[in-house]
Every structure is written in C-alpha cells, then in structure tokens.
Amino acid sequence: MSRQNIRNFCIIAHIDHGKSTLADRFLELTGTVEERKMKKQVLDQMDLERERGITIKLQPARMKYKLTENRKLKVESKNKTLNSELYTLNLIDTPGHVDFSYEVSRSLAAVEGAILLVDATQGIQAQTLANLYLALEQDLVIIPVINKIDMPNAMPEEVAKEISELIGVEEKEIIKISAKTGENVETVLREVVEKIPAPQGNSEKPARALIFDSYFDSYKGAVAQVRIVDGKISKGDKIYFLGEKIDSEIIELGIMKPELVKTEFLEAGDIGYIATGLKEVSKCRVGDTVTKAVSSKYQVSSDSDIYNVKNIEPLPGYQEVKPVVFASMYPVEGDDYPELRDALEKLKLNDASLSFEPESSSALGRGFRCGFLGMLHLEIVSERLSREYNMNLVITTPSVSYQVLKRNGKEITIFSPADLPDPSEIEEIREPWVKLEVVLPKDKIGAIMKLAENSRAIYKSADYLSQDRTILAYEAPLINIIVDFYDNLKSVSSGFASLNYELIGFRKEDLIKVDILVGGERVEAFSKIVPRSESYEDGKRIVEKLKDAIPRQNFAVALQAAISGKIIARETIRPFRKDVTAKLYGGDVSRKRKLLEKQKKGKKKMKSFGKVDIPQEAFLSVLKKK
Ligand code: GTP
C-alpha cells in the first residue's frame, strides 16, 4: 500500500477517560478483530491490565479502513494525492497513569497524530495536559474528542469550551462520542484519515527504524517494535543496531493486529515488529536505531565498516527514564534468590524502566534493590512477580534517593535510608523535589491547599482552565507527593482532582533518620528519612502503625523508634498464640496436621526478624501518614 494511505496515530488521555474502550470500537468498526474474538479492552493484553482496568503497556494495532464514497470525494478534493479509498491505520493505545508516561512519550515519537480523548463527565485532567504537551512537543496533529457523552452527568458543552480554550480549536471541531455505545466513533476514524498527515520518509534511502518498545519471546528472542522511518527491511536481511553496535539476523518480521502477523517486509511509514533472535533484550534497546546491514567485501576496521552503516545517522532516541522510587525485594525463602534474579531479568525484558541490583542484608539475606517510576509501578512489578513468577517476596519500605554531602567533601547518592552515613559524617542531605500540577474544581481549592501545606509543598501559581476549574502549581518534595498527597487527593476532592509531577532536582533539607527496633533489634528495612521537625511525631506514628500491622507472637514484642540511638517512642505487642487446633477435641490426628500445615502456610508471607515474624503489609504501613 502506498505510504500516502497510511496513518499512524495514538490515543492519549487521562487515566480512565476511555482509550482502551475507544480502541475496541475502532477494532470492531474496521473488522480487525473478529466479533467472536472481541472482548473488552482487547489491547490490554496482560491479565493484570484487564482485571484492574488499567493500561500499563503501550500496544500497537493495525487496521484497514475504507472511506465511504462521498467522504472519499471530499477528501480527494482537499488532497489531490489521495488515490485510494483504503487506508492502513496504525494505532498505538497508551497508558494514562503518571507512572507510565514514558510509554506515552515513546508512542508519540512513532506517530504523526494523536487523538486527545477527554471524559465528558470529568473534563480536562492533569494527564490530559501532560500528554497533550508531550504530543505538541513532537509537533503532532491533535484530534480533540470528548468521550462518554452517553453518561447522565456528561457535560459535553462545558468540556468542549475547556478544550477549545486550551488548544485553540473551535468548539464545533471537537468530536463528541460515546466509546461505549459507538456513537460518532466513525467520525473520529474519518478525521484521522483527513487530518493526520501520511508518514514522511523515503523507501529508497538506507533503512532506519526506531525501536519504541521491545519484549522477550522464548522462541523468537528479543522482539523490537519499530517505526520504519526510512528505507525497507525485508525478511532474510541482516540488521545492525546503530547504538549498541551489534548485528543480528531477522527471525521474522511483520505487523501487530494486535496479534503478530508475518509480512515479507516493512518499509518507510510502517509500524511493525522485528524478531531478532537476540538472547538479551537489553541489546534490543528502546530508542536505538535499526538499520539494514550490507556486508562489505573490502578490508575493514570496525563493525560499522563491515556492514556499510558508518554513514547512517541514528534517529533521535529517547531520554532514558530514571527510577524515582526504590525498594528492596527479598525472597521469603532464602533459597529462592536465584529464581528471583531470573524473574527480575525476565520482567525487565518487558519493562525497560525497571532497574535492580543485588544487595544483601544481615536480617533479610540476599535480595535486590529495585528502582521504579512510582508507587503504582512498584505495585504492578511486585504483583507480576507474584502472579507470573510465583515469587513470595518481602518488599522493604519504599524510599526516594538522597544525595549526601559528607564532611570529607565526598558526595554520595543513597537509595535506602539504611545506607545513610553516621550523622557525624554528614554535612548536608538533599532530597528530590518535583514540580506539581493539580487540576481541580474551584470549590476544592481550600481543601487541596491544606493538603499541599501538610505535604511541605510550596505554592507557585494558579491558572484557570474554565470558569470553575483551576490548575494549581506547586513545588514539593517527591516523597510527600507519591505517598500522602497522591493517596489523599482523591478523597479530599471526592475524585474530582488529578495531579501530574516531574522531577526538578535535589534540594537541601534538615533531614534525619528514624530507626525502628523490633524486640530490641534494629530492622533496617523500616528505617525512614524524615524532616527533623517531624521526626518525633513520625517515630511515634510508625510504632503505633506497626503495632497494628505485626500480628501477636508467642511472646511480648517491644516496638521502639530511635533517633541516633536515643529511643523516642515505644509500643508493645502483647503475646498471643493462635491455636488453630484448640477447637478440635478428640484425636483426629490427620485433621490436626492439616490445620497446622495451613497455619504454617498462612505464615509464609512473613519474614522472620530475629524471633519476630513480620508480614509484608507492615513495610508499607511505615510509609503512610494516615
Ligand atoms: P487507562 O488505560 O487505565 O488509562 O484507561 P482507559 O483510558 O483505557 O479507559 P478504559 O477504556 O479502560 O475506560 C475506563 C472506564 O470507562 C471503563 O469502565 C469503560 O467501560 C468506561 N467507558 C469508556 N468509554 C465510555 C463511554 O463512552 N461511556 C461510558 N458510559 N463509559 C465508558
């Protein structure tokens, strides 16, 4: 098919505004997914995504779309180069949650246009803005669409006004749809064809393909999802990765419908996949440029000479994402360490933003310090480790990273409060700060401002989105935003406010470490770095929370909070033994054994610290204020 008839686009929106549902309607309308195979949110391929109703991974799908006759005439009169009524539409569905905005930015670099989808009951929200800015940075054509007009509380007119003011389009140009009922959905497809330009690029030029995602398949090795920018890559070609400076065969290539469909070649303008057979997915790096390797007969000095790729300019890649939340993962059974390493390595093949390195602790044994893009990312990774890899883990209290300037002039970065040097060695501690944007209804300003104040946020500005909705801008310490602020925003605003944040750097703060002692022994995994002014209150709160989170043991357990060795708070967990066999009179031995086994199993999710068993929930409870 001629490149003129290809349209590459993605759907961007705030979380839950209906991207996956709209994608379902597109797939149905174009007959891409057979009716009998159609299920809700087809493009959310992971079980976890479907169960929780959230998109985590970007997902491409190719569709064929036929313009109706009179529409075709209209388009042709506008654009003389349109020569067929059949179009190839390459759609990329993207996640909406702030933790996964990296997936959005990668998708945007592979397309020419974006459908900006806004929920008619919610209006513009924080990720609507954040994703719109990302799309505008890439110079994409934006097609504004209002979704969920079937809902009784929909306010399409008000929302159209907001969008019109924000992006400067006329209200009547904004398409109002229901992705649920399908109303007006075809209009969106037509607009995609009419407004989004066909991809540029030259099939005659040397091949250049941008890797926008990759994953591992046990049969096909590392599979790159690519946008072919120039040239043509065919089955049987040898390919060369310009960034990694390695070559590879092509096991297979093709398109995603969303299921993989083999093709003979991919050329400029196409979105497709290349299965490389590479055993390490890290070699198939997102953002790298793939080109065709043509062996040279001449004497050569380096790989790029061998493959005649020396003069091929790599495509602009992606900024590497840096993890912002860190936590350690330890297998409950020490023997499972190699399995955990294996599982993390495999997960990383599918999630390049996950980082981990081995670590060991006297109490917890061998495990990994892992870096995540946010709390939801952490949650998803631990859930996937447990479901897909059957791992039984203890995850320590999450933390941000800190820069520590020592008295001897050395600067170090620590990723766990346990690594904080002795206070006598510390000159200053810096913590990560973010720029925070909150979109909210005007009547919630007071409540949000109070919440911000309690989160150490500094007010910067207020802007009006419409008559009754506002954007508040703050600067705040990251740790307070990802935990307290994020958790409380929804309840304080009755679900009508949303936030977005980005890192702006590290700032000096008067911080100290609160240690927690369980049964007289310090449990490093509970240590927390807090502002000195809040340390007493925090220490007290942590031991109170742990008292609830740690089940009673056979003996009394003292919980203490300490700062520099000085105890500042104490609670005691009273002894108790849950005798599961107490209600069994008489001597059914096998039944008794069964019950005891069950009790043992129930204990499994706990890790022993000295003599005390601590369940997973306890580690998270330390973090939260409420
Ligand atoms: P994330 O990927 O997690 O950001 O969500 P999403 O934008 O893909 O939203 P999704 O398609 O999962 O829809 C969110 C919820 O809104 C689901 O419960 C949908 O059934 C519902 N929904 C989507 N579109 C419509 C619509 O037009 N009308 C109504 N009534 N509900 C809709």
Boltz pocket constraint, residues with backbone or C-beta under 6 A from the ligand:
constraints:
  - pocket:
      binder: B
      contacts: [[A, 13], [A, 14], [A, 15], [A, 16], [A, 17], [A, 18], [A, 19], [A, 20], [A, 21], [A, 22], [A, 41], [A, 53], [A, 54], [A, 55], [A, 56], [A, 94], [A, 95], [A, 96], [A, 97], [A, 147], [A, 148], [A, 149], [A, 150], [A, 151], [A, 177], [A, 178], [A, 179], [A, 180], [A, 181]]
      max_distance: 6.0
